[in-house]
Amino acid sequence: MRIVAAAVALFLIAAEPLPAPDAPLPDPAQEARAQALFEEIRCVVCQHESIADSPAGLAADVRAEVRGRIAAGATDDQIRAGLVERWGDFVLFRPPFDPGTLLLWLGPLALLLAGAALALLRARKATVEPAPLTPAEETALAKILKADRLRHEAAADTPDDGR
């Protein structure tokens, strides 16, 4: 029991403290800009969430930094550039289209085209001409067709009694 209590205590000590609540900007237009930027910026701790949705302390710090830079008069591009300088293109959910991110932007298209080309090549290769029938197979087929034709002719000659 003491071991469990010690483990829980260690966990609680090591847990990240909750960030202070965000203080929105007094100007509604500036706060709207900040909120829009929050959705574009990836939390580098969570990696799959924007800083708008992340409960991480670092995300709260970045939100405060973005608000501070907006209040200081920085443009959205200047704020993005500062974050990219600090954490790289990864911090943006929509990284810029440049030589460094070319594979990121064109990779999925290249894989799709390569898959389509491979499927087309396999489909062309899979079309095989059927081998001609042997004389024994031709004779058996002729018998089957003749029997089928006779059956259809017999059915056509049968009078319809209204049933």
Phi, psi and omega per residue, in radians:
M1 nan -0.685 3.138
R2 -1.162 -0.591 3.133
I3 -1.154 -0.742 3.128
V4 -1.111 -0.765 3.133
A5 -1.100 -0.705 3.116
A6 -1.145 -0.703 3.130
A7 -1.127 -0.736 3.120
V8 -1.129 -0.730 3.124
A9 -1.093 -0.755 3.100
L10 -1.083 -0.729 3.127
F11 -1.080 -0.767 -3.126
L12 -1.168 -0.624 3.112
I13 -1.196 -0.703 -3.078
A14 -1.378 -0.308 -3.105
A15 -1.145 2.521 3.125
E16 -1.221 2.316 3.116
P17 -1.183 2.650 3.120
L18 -1.167 2.426 3.124
P19 -1.235 2.744 3.079
A20 -1.164 2.605 3.130
P21 -1.055 2.528 3.138
D22 -1.148 2.481 3.063
A23 -1.874 1.882 -3.095
P24 -1.158 2.734 3.093
L25 -1.212 2.548 -3.118
P26 -1.190 -0.496 -3.141
D27 -1.502 2.058 -3.112
P28 -1.023 -0.610 3.138
A29 -1.169 -0.712 3.112
Q30 -1.182 -0.690 3.126
E31 -1.143 -0.642 3.092
A32 -1.115 -0.731 3.064
R33 -1.053 -0.764 -3.134
A34 -1.083 -0.793 -3.131
Q35 -1.075 -0.704 3.110
A36 -1.118 -0.723 3.109
L37 -1.159 -0.667 -3.141
F38 -0.986 -0.631 -3.123
E39 -1.254 -0.402 -3.105
E40 -1.559 -0.261 -3.013
I41 -1.801 2.257 -3.128
R42 -1.451 2.430 3.026
C43 -1.305 2.126 -3.087
V44 -1.311 -0.185 3.063
V45 -1.522 -0.896 -3.095
C46 -1.377 -0.613 3.094
Q47 1.220 -0.392 3.137
H48 -1.972 0.034 -3.128
E49 -2.113 2.666 3.014
S50 -1.370 2.867 3.122
I51 -1.201 -0.310 3.088
A52 -1.196 -0.561 -3.064
D53 -1.771 -0.204 -3.014
S54 -1.449 2.354 3.074
P55 -1.538 -0.006 -3.068
A56 -1.150 2.573 3.118
G57 -1.079 -0.662 3.119
L58 -1.111 -0.656 3.095
A59 -1.097 -0.700 3.101
A60 -1.119 -0.678 3.109
D61 -1.120 -0.720 3.131
V62 -1.177 -0.693 3.084
R63 -1.043 -0.756 3.121
A64 -1.121 -0.683 3.117
E65 -1.134 -0.764 3.133
V66 -1.081 -0.797 3.112
R67 -1.067 -0.735 3.126
G68 -1.096 -0.706 3.133
R69 -1.224 -0.619 3.073
I70 -1.130 -0.790 3.141
A71 -1.099 -0.518 3.136
A72 -1.408 -0.100 3.079
G73 1.741 0.166 3.129
A74 -1.248 2.578 3.080
T75 -1.437 2.892 3.118
D76 -1.056 -0.725 3.131
D77 -1.116 -0.664 3.105
Q78 -1.149 -0.682 3.124
I79 -1.152 -0.810 3.102
R80 -1.033 -0.781 -3.122
A81 -1.069 -0.696 3.116
G82 -1.128 -0.712 3.120
L83 -1.201 -0.684 3.110
V84 -1.155 -0.665 3.107
E85 -1.082 -0.619 -3.097
R86 -1.407 -0.758 -3.035
W87 -2.092 -0.046 -3.133
G88 1.524 3.073 -3.110
D89 -1.057 -0.361 -3.116
F90 -1.015 -0.501 -3.056
V91 -1.209 -0.308 3.130
L92 -1.714 2.371 3.064
F93 -1.206 -0.477 3.088
R94 -2.106 1.474 -3.127
P95 -1.123 2.732 -3.110
P96 -1.192 2.714 3.084
F97 -1.534 1.735 3.123
D98 -2.533 3.060 -3.086
P99 -0.981 -0.553 -3.134
G100 -1.241 -0.425 -3.116
T101 -1.993 0.245 -3.107
L102 -1.012 -0.789 3.140
L103 -1.130 -0.661 3.116
L104 -1.065 -0.757 -3.100
W105 -1.388 -0.716 -3.039
L106 -1.719 -0.198 -3.130
G107 -0.987 -0.888 3.142
P108 -1.055 -0.673 3.107
L109 -1.150 -0.735 3.119
A110 -1.088 -0.729 3.110
L111 -1.135 -0.697 3.113
L112 -1.106 -0.798 3.129
L113 -1.143 -0.690 3.119
A114 -1.124 -0.715 3.103
G115 -1.124 -0.718 3.116
A116 -1.138 -0.724 3.115
A117 -1.108 -0.739 3.124
L118 -1.115 -0.743 3.120
A119 -1.119 -0.688 3.114
L120 -1.141 -0.754 3.113
L121 -1.097 -0.734 3.129
R122 -1.172 -0.643 3.135
A123 -1.167 -0.695 3.111
R124 -1.186 -0.668 -3.120
K125 -1.236 -0.520 -3.074
A126 -1.311 -0.324 3.137
T127 -1.345 1.858 -3.102
V128 -2.012 2.332 3.086
E129 -1.183 2.345 3.113
P130 -1.214 2.563 3.124
A131 -1.259 2.544 3.123
P132 -1.151 2.706 -3.139
L133 -1.264 2.536 3.050
T134 -1.327 2.826 3.116
P135 -0.994 -0.619 3.140
A136 -1.187 -0.687 3.126
E137 -1.185 -0.652 3.111
E138 -1.129 -0.702 3.123
T139 -1.124 -0.774 3.141
A140 -1.122 -0.699 3.124
L141 -1.134 -0.739 3.133
A142 -1.069 -0.687 3.108
K143 -1.125 -0.755 -3.135
I144 -1.104 -0.806 -3.134
L145 -1.114 -0.680 3.128
K146 -1.150 -0.744 3.131
A147 -1.131 -0.682 3.136
D148 -1.160 -0.713 -3.139
R149 -1.135 -0.745 3.131
L150 -1.113 -0.678 3.130
R151 -1.113 -0.725 3.139
H152 -1.189 -0.676 3.116
E153 -1.154 -0.672 3.131
A154 -1.164 -0.666 3.131
A155 -1.196 -0.581 3.138
A156 -1.265 -0.529 -3.130
D157 -1.385 -0.271 -3.107
T158 -1.260 2.225 -3.137
P159 -1.221 2.553 3.139
D160 -1.536 2.016 -3.112
D161 -1.670 0.267 3.026
G162 1.480 0.145 3.108
R163 -1.484 nan nan
